[in-house]
Structures are given as structure tokens and as C-alpha cells.
């Protein structure tokens, strides 16, 4: 997914990762949880688009419109990208490459 208008926030502290998008309003903002290989949607008021990213930056698994009260995981993932589900906007697919660099620990 190449969308130059996407806003990205990184959650690297455990407290920020546990909270994720909980308590936020649905927006186009993407949250990257790192390190992370499992997410939940308990307490969410909207569905999420989720992408699991491997150590090489490759998307290992992508899920669209994950409803509240679910747990999704990918054991080989080192990071997770998530946002409020948006049916009109593109999302990552398996095999896409996320290029963020060493600062987030993907390379």
C-alpha cells in the first residue's frame, strides 16, 4: 500500500502497545505496534484493518475489517500495523514490503 497521505504513529512502549487504538475515534491514522505479534479488538467501537510485519519488513498476514471482541496473531511477526477499517482505502496485502528502517527494529 503506497499512500503518501497516511499518518503513522509508532507505539514502542508496552503501555502504548497494550492500549493500541482503544479509546480513539476512527480515523485514517495508522498505528505501528513494535515489537508485537498479536492484537485484540476487545473494547473497540469499530473494526480494524491489521497487517503483521516480519523482521525483513515483509507483510506476513493482512486482515481487513476485524470486528470488536477478536484476537488475531501471527507468530513470526515483529510488528503490527493497524487502523480503523476503511472500505474505500487500500490496505496492505501479504507480500507487500514496509520500509521504515532500523529505528523501529525491522531491519
Secondary structure, 3 states (H helix, E strand, C coil): CCCCCCCEEEECCHHHHHHCCCCCCCCCCEEEEECCCEEECCCCCCCEEEEEECCCCEEEEEEEEECCCCEEECCCCCEEEEEECCCCCCCCCCCCECCCCHHHCCC
